[in-house]
Amino acid sequence: MLPLAQTSIQGQRKARDLGPRSGFSFINCRRNAKLLAEGFQPPKAVRTGTSIVGITYRDGVILGADTRATEGPIVSDKNCSKIHHLQQHIYCCGAGTAADTEMMTMLTSSELDLHQLNTDRQVPVVCASIMLRRTLFRYQGHIGAALVMGGVDRRGPQIYCIYPCGSNDKLPYAAMGSGTLAAMSVLEHGWKPDLDQEQAKQLVREAITAGVLNDLGSGSNIDLCVITEAGANYLRTDTVASERGERQGKYCIKPNTTLVKSTSVRGIRVAAERSYRVSMSSSRLIFYSDLNLSASSWPTHTDPENVELPGISAQSEQQQESEGATERKRQADDQ
């Protein structure tokens, strides 16, 4: 066996060979850089959509969320529950990856129950916020859970906005998810510190509806959770945000057919008829019209410059002109 001093020296040498020790490991970063250099394509993140809102009012806190769960362009669930239970006086809305928000809230709820049993008192809202922040910060944003937590304790109503990286904000009203901009514009315009319960519920409904109408990832129904000192009231499917329109007419059209709505028949009046024939020449095209000639009488090998129409002479043309003048004179006398 080696002496104690010699074993400690060998341990120090091994630690020195491994490099400086720290609280973070960047081995995976070097691995990812090597994979990218070799042409490996990293997986693409799937876009999710949610509109969640939380506000404080005169007597407590109201949380609201839509009920549409999406997987990119696919609507996977139309009636998903996004308001999660932490304690009897603390609830939490989740946006981001549905599995991450569900497991985060379940884990935190269990830790809060143990904390309540150990301390034998009501868990403060700030304690739940600290537990959520510590877990999210430990994973450096790799857990896709953006949370709006609200509750009422001896310090009054409180709203916390917790981000996936572990940071948080304590605000009188908050909105997160893909419909944040539209919902926040409604909250900034309508929120007041002295709102009563009905006014606060209507404001949350309007904020979620704005997020639903301006974001394809949000939709279906609106869930509300009203938290006061007496407890919480979870209103499941409180309002239908986007109602489906009704079909105005009946479309009973058989396959491979076309619907005929109206028919009309119109007579065609022939004002005049005229026939044309084209004679191809080496220099130009000669059109013969209004001539009652047989096929054998059409000129084929004639000079285009000195072409003479068969069957028509200068004398016949003068005779036709005189007959026309006579006819016009007779019509004038009759009138």
C-alpha positions as CSV (number, residue, x, y, z in Angstrom):
1,M,0.0,0.0,0.0
2,L,1.2,3.5,-0.8
3,P,1.6,6.1,2.0
4,L,-1.2,8.7,2.4
5,A,1.0,11.6,1.2
6,Q,2.0,9.7,-1.9
7,T,-1.7,8.9,-2.8
8,S,-2.6,12.6,-2.4
9,I,0.2,13.6,-4.7
10,Q,-1.0,11.2,-7.4
11,G,-4.5,12.5,-7.0
12,Q,-3.3,16.0,-7.6
13,R,-1.4,15.0,-10.7
14,K,-4.5,13.3,-12.1
15,A,-6.6,16.4,-11.5
16,R,-3.9,18.6,-13.1
17,D,-3.8,16.3,-16.1
18,L,-7.6,16.6,-16.6
19,G,-7.4,20.4,-16.7
20,P,-9.1,23.1,-14.7
21,R,-12.3,22.0,-13.0
22,S,-15.4,24.2,-13.2
23,G,-19.2,24.0,-12.7
24,F,-19.9,23.7,-16.5
25,S,-18.8,21.1,-19.0
26,F,-18.4,22.1,-22.7
27,I,-17.5,18.6,-24.0
28,N,-20.8,18.4,-25.9
29,C,-20.0,21.8,-27.6
30,R,-16.8,20.3,-29.1
31,R,-18.7,17.2,-30.1
32,N,-21.4,19.3,-31.9
33,A,-18.8,21.4,-33.7
34,K,-17.1,18.2,-34.9
35,L,-20.3,16.7,-36.2
36,L,-21.2,19.9,-38.0
37,A,-17.8,20.0,-39.7
38,E,-18.4,16.4,-40.9
39,G,-21.6,17.4,-42.6
40,F,-24.1,16.3,-39.9
41,Q,-27.4,18.2,-40.2
42,P,-28.8,19.1,-36.7
43,P,-32.6,18.6,-36.1
44,K,-34.8,21.5,-36.7
45,A,-37.0,22.9,-34.0
46,V,-40.7,22.6,-34.4
47,R,-42.6,25.8,-34.0
48,T,-45.3,25.8,-31.3
49,G,-48.1,28.3,-30.7
50,T,-49.8,29.4,-27.5
51,S,-51.4,32.5,-26.0
52,I,-51.3,32.7,-22.2
53,V,-52.2,35.7,-20.0
54,G,-52.1,36.5,-16.3
55,I,-53.3,39.7,-14.6
56,T,-53.8,41.0,-11.0
57,Y,-57.0,42.7,-10.0
58,R,-58.5,44.2,-6.9
59,D,-59.2,40.9,-5.1
60,G,-56.8,38.3,-6.6
61,V,-55.3,36.9,-9.8
62,I,-56.9,35.7,-13.1
63,L,-55.0,33.4,-15.5
64,G,-56.1,32.7,-19.0
65,A,-55.0,30.4,-21.9
66,D,-56.2,29.0,-25.2
67,T,-56.7,25.3,-25.8
68,R,-55.0,24.6,-29.1
69,A,-51.9,22.3,-29.2
70,T,-49.9,22.3,-32.4
71,E,-47.1,20.3,-34.0
72,G,-45.8,22.8,-36.6
73,P,-48.7,23.1,-39.1
74,I,-50.6,20.3,-37.5
75,V,-53.3,20.8,-34.8
76,S,-52.8,17.9,-32.5
77,D,-55.3,18.8,-29.8
78,K,-58.2,21.3,-29.9
79,N,-59.0,21.2,-26.2
80,C,-55.7,21.0,-24.4
81,S,-55.4,22.1,-20.8
82,K,-52.6,24.7,-20.4
83,I,-53.3,25.9,-16.8
84,H,-51.5,23.6,-14.3
85,H,-52.1,23.2,-10.6
86,L,-49.2,23.8,-8.3
87,Q,-51.0,24.5,-5.0
88,Q,-54.5,25.4,-3.9
89,H,-53.6,29.1,-4.2
90,I,-51.0,28.9,-6.9
91,Y,-51.6,28.0,-10.6
92,C,-49.3,28.2,-13.6
93,C,-49.9,28.7,-17.4
94,G,-47.4,27.0,-19.7
95,A,-46.3,27.9,-23.2
96,G,-43.7,26.0,-25.4
97,T,-43.3,22.3,-25.4
98,A,-46.3,20.6,-23.9
99,A,-44.4,17.7,-22.4
100,D,-41.8,20.1,-20.8
101,T,-44.5,22.3,-19.2
102,E,-46.4,19.3,-17.9
103,M,-43.4,17.7,-16.3
104,M,-42.0,20.9,-14.9
105,T,-45.3,21.8,-13.2
106,M,-45.8,18.2,-11.9
107,L,-42.2,18.1,-10.5
108,T,-42.6,21.6,-8.9
109,S,-46.0,20.7,-7.4
110,S,-44.5,17.6,-5.7
111,E,-41.6,19.7,-4.3
112,L,-44.1,22.3,-3.0
113,D,-46.1,19.6,-1.3
114,L,-43.0,18.4,0.5
115,H,-42.0,21.9,1.4
116,Q,-45.5,22.5,2.9
117,L,-45.3,19.3,5.0
118,N,-41.8,20.2,6.3
119,T,-42.7,23.8,7.2
120,D,-46.3,23.2,8.2
121,R,-47.4,26.5,6.7
122,Q,-48.8,27.8,3.4
123,V,-46.2,28.0,0.7
124,P,-45.4,31.5,-0.5
125,V,-45.8,32.3,-4.2
126,V,-42.2,33.5,-4.4
127,C,-41.1,30.1,-3.2
128,A,-42.7,28.4,-6.2
129,S,-41.1,30.9,-8.4
130,I,-37.7,30.2,-7.0
131,M,-38.1,26.4,-7.5
132,L,-39.2,26.8,-11.1
133,R,-36.3,29.2,-11.8
134,R,-33.7,27.0,-10.3
135,T,-34.8,23.9,-12.3
136,L,-34.9,25.9,-15.6
137,F,-31.6,27.6,-15.0
138,R,-30.0,24.2,-14.4
139,Y,-30.7,23.1,-17.9
140,Q,-29.8,26.4,-19.6
141,G,-32.9,26.8,-21.7
142,H,-33.0,23.3,-23.0
143,I,-36.3,22.8,-21.3
144,G,-38.9,24.6,-23.5
145,A,-41.2,25.9,-20.8
146,A,-42.3,29.5,-20.7
147,L,-44.5,30.0,-17.7
148,V,-46.9,32.7,-16.3
149,M,-47.4,31.8,-12.6
150,G,-50.0,33.5,-10.4
151,G,-51.1,33.1,-6.8
152,V,-52.4,34.8,-3.7
153,D,-50.7,34.6,-0.3
154,R,-50.4,36.8,2.7
155,R,-48.5,39.4,0.6
156,G,-51.4,39.7,-1.8
157,P,-51.9,38.8,-5.5
158,Q,-48.7,38.2,-7.5
159,I,-47.9,37.4,-11.1
160,Y,-44.5,36.0,-12.2
161,C,-43.3,35.7,-15.8
162,I,-40.7,32.9,-15.9
163,Y,-38.6,32.3,-19.1
164,P,-37.0,29.0,-20.2
165,C,-33.5,30.2,-19.4
166,G,-34.4,30.7,-15.7
167,S,-34.9,34.5,-15.6
168,N,-38.2,36.0,-14.3
169,D,-40.2,39.2,-14.0
170,K,-42.7,40.2,-11.4
171,L,-45.4,42.2,-13.2
172,P,-49.0,43.3,-12.6
173,Y,-50.0,41.7,-15.9
174,A,-48.1,39.4,-18.3
175,A,-48.5,37.5,-21.6
176,M,-46.4,34.8,-23.2
177,G,-46.5,32.6,-26.2
178,S,-46.7,33.2,-30.0
179,G,-49.8,35.5,-29.5
180,T,-47.9,37.8,-27.0
181,L,-47.9,41.0,-29.1
182,A,-51.6,41.0,-29.7
183,A,-52.5,40.0,-26.1
184,M,-50.1,42.5,-24.6
185,S,-51.6,45.4,-26.6
186,V,-55.0,44.6,-25.2
187,L,-53.7,44.4,-21.7
188,E,-51.7,47.7,-21.9
189,H,-54.8,49.4,-23.1
190,G,-57.4,48.0,-20.7
191,W,-55.7,47.1,-17.5
192,K,-56.3,49.1,-14.3
193,P,-55.3,48.4,-10.7
194,D,-58.8,48.7,-9.4
195,L,-60.6,46.2,-11.8
196,D,-63.3,44.1,-10.3
197,Q,-63.6,40.4,-11.0
198,E,-66.0,40.6,-14.0
199,Q,-64.0,43.4,-15.6
200,A,-60.8,41.4,-15.1
201,K,-62.3,38.2,-16.6
202,Q,-63.6,40.1,-19.6
203,L,-60.1,41.8,-20.1
204,V,-58.5,38.3,-20.1
205,R,-61.0,37.0,-22.6
206,E,-60.3,39.9,-24.9
207,A,-56.5,39.5,-24.6
208,I,-56.7,35.7,-25.4
209,T,-59.1,36.4,-28.3
210,A,-56.7,38.9,-29.8
211,G,-53.9,36.4,-29.6
212,V,-56.1,33.7,-31.2
213,L,-57.2,35.9,-34.1
214,N,-53.7,37.1,-34.9
215,D,-51.8,33.8,-34.5
216,L,-52.4,30.5,-36.3
217,G,-50.9,28.5,-33.4
218,S,-53.6,29.7,-31.0
219,G,-57.2,28.8,-31.2
220,S,-60.3,26.9,-30.0
221,N,-61.5,27.7,-26.5
222,I,-60.4,30.0,-23.6
223,D,-59.7,28.6,-20.1
224,L,-59.8,30.9,-17.1
225,C,-58.6,30.4,-13.5
226,V,-59.7,32.9,-10.8
227,I,-57.5,32.8,-7.7
228,T,-58.5,34.6,-4.5
229,E,-57.8,34.3,-0.8
230,A,-60.6,31.8,-0.5
231,G,-59.1,29.5,-3.1
232,A,-59.1,28.9,-6.8
233,N,-61.9,28.4,-9.4
234,Y,-60.8,26.7,-12.6
235,L,-63.2,27.6,-15.4
236,R,-62.6,25.0,-18.0
237,T,-63.8,26.0,-21.6
238,D,-65.1,29.3,-20.3
239,T,-65.5,30.9,-23.8
240,V,-65.2,29.8,-27.4
241,A,-62.7,32.1,-29.1
242,S,-63.0,30.9,-32.7
243,E,-66.5,29.6,-33.5
244,R,-66.9,27.5,-36.6
245,G,-69.1,29.2,-39.3
246,E,-72.4,27.6,-40.5
247,R,-72.8,26.6,-44.1
248,Q,-75.3,28.9,-45.7
249,G,-76.5,26.7,-48.6
250,K,-76.9,23.0,-49.4
251,Y,-74.4,21.6,-51.9
252,C,-75.8,18.3,-53.1
253,I,-73.8,17.9,-56.3
254,K,-73.1,14.4,-57.6
255,P,-69.5,13.6,-58.4
256,N,-68.2,14.3,-61.9
257,T,-71.1,16.7,-62.6
258,T,-71.5,20.5,-62.9
259,L,-74.3,22.4,-61.4
260,V,-76.4,24.4,-64.0
261,K,-78.0,27.4,-62.4
262,S,-79.7,29.0,-65.4
263,T,-80.1,28.5,-69.2
264,S,-80.9,31.0,-72.0
265,V,-81.4,30.6,-75.8
266,R,-80.6,33.5,-78.1
267,G,-81.3,33.7,-81.8
268,I,-78.5,34.7,-84.1
269,R,-79.5,37.0,-87.0
270,V,-77.3,36.7,-90.1
271,A,-76.8,40.2,-91.6
272,A,-74.6,39.3,-94.5
273,E,-72.5,36.4,-95.9
274,R,-69.2,36.8,-97.6
275,S,-66.7,34.2,-98.8
276,Y,-63.0,34.6,-99.2
277,R,-60.3,32.7,-101.0
278,V,-56.6,33.2,-100.9
279,S,-54.2,32.8,-103.8
280,M,-50.6,32.3,-102.9
281,S,-48.2,34.2,-105.0
282,S,-44.4,34.6,-104.9
283,S,-44.6,38.3,-104.1
284,R,-47.9,38.9,-102.3
285,L,-51.3,37.5,-101.4
286,I,-54.2,38.3,-103.7
287,F,-57.6,38.1,-102.2
288,Y,-60.6,37.4,-104.4
289,S,-64.0,38.1,-102.8
290,D,-67.6,38.3,-103.9
291,L,-66.8,36.4,-107.1
292,N,-68.9,33.5,-108.2
293,L,-66.0,31.7,-110.0
294,S,-65.4,28.0,-110.4
295,A,-62.3,26.4,-109.2
296,S,-60.8,26.1,-112.7
297,S,-61.2,29.8,-113.3
298,W,-58.9,31.0,-110.5
299,P,-55.6,32.4,-111.8
300,T,-52.6,30.2,-110.9
301,H,-49.7,31.3,-113.0
302,T,-50.2,35.0,-113.5
303,D,-48.2,38.1,-112.8
304,P,-49.4,39.7,-109.6
305,E,-48.7,43.2,-111.0
306,N,-50.7,42.6,-114.2
307,V,-53.4,40.2,-113.0
308,E,-56.7,40.3,-114.9
309,L,-59.8,39.0,-113.3
310,P,-61.5,36.5,-115.7
311,G,-65.2,37.1,-116.6
312,I,-65.1,40.8,-115.8
313,S,-64.5,43.4,-118.5
314,A,-64.5,47.2,-118.6
315,Q,-67.7,47.2,-120.7
316,S,-69.5,45.1,-118.2
317,E,-68.4,47.4,-115.4
318,Q,-69.7,50.5,-117.2
319,Q,-73.0,48.6,-117.8
320,Q,-73.3,47.8,-114.2
321,E,-72.6,51.4,-113.2
322,S,-75.3,52.7,-115.6
323,E,-77.9,50.2,-114.3
324,G,-77.1,51.3,-110.8
325,A,-77.6,55.0,-111.7
326,T,-80.9,54.2,-113.4
327,E,-82.1,52.3,-110.3
328,R,-81.2,55.2,-108.0
329,K,-83.0,57.7,-110.2
330,R,-86.2,55.5,-110.3
331,Q,-86.1,55.3,-106.4
332,A,-85.8,59.1,-106.2
333,D,-88.8,59.6,-108.5
334,D,-90.9,57.2,-106.5
335,Q,-90.2,59.1,-103.3
